[in-house]
Amino acid sequence: MIQKKKENRFLYQAKNIGCALLVSSILHGQNVSTIIQQNAVECTDQQMMDQNLYPLLKNYKFICIGEMHGTKEPAEFLSTLVKLFVSNNKKVIVGMEIPDSLMGSFRQQPDSAGLLKTEFFSRKSDYGLESSAWFHAIVSCNQFGVTFCFFDNGNTDRDLGMHEKLADCSMNDSTAIVVTLTGNVHNKLLPYKNNNTMGCYLKERFGEKVFSVNHIYNGGTMYNRTSEGLALRTIPPSNNAFATATTFEKYFIRNIFSDTDGYSAYYYTNHVTASFPKTK
């Protein structure tokens, strides 16, 4: 029953985010397509991101990316942001929803071979976190000389424990930007079903220095938990305003649509692509 609730939670996030934003914007008399056209930052051009995305993000302490596990694009966006910050001479701490206790081999041998030997990437996947996308994101970020913070935990209040670990990591370098990747409920800045999330705790502690990004998409595939266990799922195209407003394959847009969904911004990709476990 617990597993089914978790699965339904993520399905809810995937299916309803676009509709919720559209309804909210319509209620406020706004034209969603026009807002997107005027504010979207295309994320396939490094120069455009340097000019338009970096200025938006450079002064935050925490940038928390939310994903549907078992997908490729959010991990790639993590790597993109890290490259953006490093190229602008910012120090970066990369935070991942992984228990530090499972990453000993990587700590001892911080390269792709050491990463492959870790308990995390060696174990059988349960929810899709141990994906090739996460593996390649860590390898990519490691090449930029970042510091890693693996912050998942077994606390009774898991989100509280994750926030505490991240706060501890951030204190190691007060000048660094912390960029995290988690499931898309943990990074919400508002409570989920009356429970505080990691994002809520970070917001309470660090205030306006916390910025939360959710990945949204038109359609595609993902490999994560279903009622039948791990499985490949196909998401049919929704063709809503986020998909039709521009010709951009990928773009970033601040949340100027809704104040009730708990995200500061959205990373839109036309397709979402399944990422399978690194170790079969």
C-alpha positions, 0 to 999 in steps of 0.5 A, spaced: 500 500 500 505 504 501 508 503 494 502 504 491 501 511 494 508 513 492 507 511 485 500 515 485 504 521 488 509 521 482 503 520 477 499 526 480 505 530 479 506 528 472 499 528 469 496 535 473 502 540 473 500 543 466 493 543 467 494 546 474 498 552 471 493 553 465 487 553 470 491 558 475 493 563 469 486 563 466 483 565 472 488 571 473 486 573 466 493 571 463 494 568 456 499 563 458 502 562 450 504 569 450 507 569 457 511 563 455 513 566 448 515 573 452 519 569 458 522 562 455 529 562 455 532 557 450 536 551 453 540 549 447 544 555 446 550 556 451 551 563 449 543 565 450 544 561 457 550 565 459 546 572 457 539 570 460 539 564 465 545 565 469 543 572 471 537 569 473 540 564 478 547 566 480 545 569 487 541 563 489 544 559 494 540 552 493 537 550 486 533 544 487 531 540 481 525 535 481 524 529 476 520 523 475 525 518 476 528 514 471 528 519 466 534 523 462 532 530 461 533 533 469 540 529 470 542 533 463 539 539 466 543 538 472 550 538 468 548 544 464 547 548 470 553 546 473 557 547 467 554 554 466 556 556 473 563 553 473 564 557 466 562 563 470 567 562 476 562 559 481 564 554 486 558 548 486 556 543 490 552 538 487 547 534 491 543 528 489 538 524 493 543 518 494 545 515 501 552 517 502 553 510 506 552 507 499 557 511 495 564 509 499 567 506 493 566 513 489 569 517 495 575 512 495 576 512 487 572 519 485 572 516 477 567 513 473 570 506 475 569 508 482 562 510 481 560 503 478 563 500 484 558 503 489 553 500 492 548 505 490 549 503 482 551 496 484 544 494 487 538 492 484 533 498 482 527 499 486 524 506 484 529 508 478 534 512 481 540 508 479 539 510 472 544 511 467 542 518 467 544 519 474 551 516 473 553 520 467 551 526 470 555 525 476 561 523 471 560 529 468 559 534 474 566 531 477 570 533 471 568 540 473 571 539 480 565 540 484 564 537 491 558 532 492 553 532 497 549 525 497 544 527 502 538 521 502 537 518 509 533 513 513 530 518 518 523 518 520 522 524 517 526 523 511 525 530 508 528 533 514 534 529 514 535 531 507 535 538 508 539 537 514 545 534 510 544 539 505 545 545 510 551 541 513 554 541 506 553 548 504 556 550 510 563 547 508 563 553 503 559 559 504 560 562 497 558 555 493 551 554 489 548 548 491 545 544 485 540 538 487 537 533 484 531 529 487 524 526 486 519 532 484 515 532 491 522 533 495 524 540 492 517 543 492 517 549 496 510 548 499 507 542 503 505 536 500 499 533 503 500 536 509 507 534 510 513 539 509 518 537 504 525 538 503 524 544 499 519 547 505 525 546 510 530 549 506 525 555 505 524 556 512 532 556 514 534 560 508 528 564 505 529 567 498 536 564 497 532 557 495 530 556 488 526 550 486 525 547 478 520 542 476 521 538 469 515 538 465 514 535 458 509 534 452 510 526 452 515 521 452 517 515 456 520 513 463 522 507 467 520 507 474 515 504 479 508 502 477 503 497 481 507 492 477 514 494 479 519 497 475 516 498 468 517 502 462 511 507 461 509 511 455 506 518 456 502 521 451 503 528 448 498 533 452 500 538 447 498 544 452 500 551 452 507 549 454 508 545 448 505 549 443 507 556 445 514 556 442 518 552 437 523 551 443 525 543 444 528 545 451 526 552 455 527 554 462 521 559 464 520 562 471 513 560 475 509 567 473 503 562 473 501 559 479 503 561 487 500 554 489 504 549 486 511 550 490 516 551 484 520 557 482 520 555 475 520 550 470 524 546 465 520 544 459 522 539 454 518 537 448 520 529 450 521 526 456 526 520 455 526 513 459 533 512 463 534 505 465 538 502 471 546 503 470 547 496 472 542 491 469 
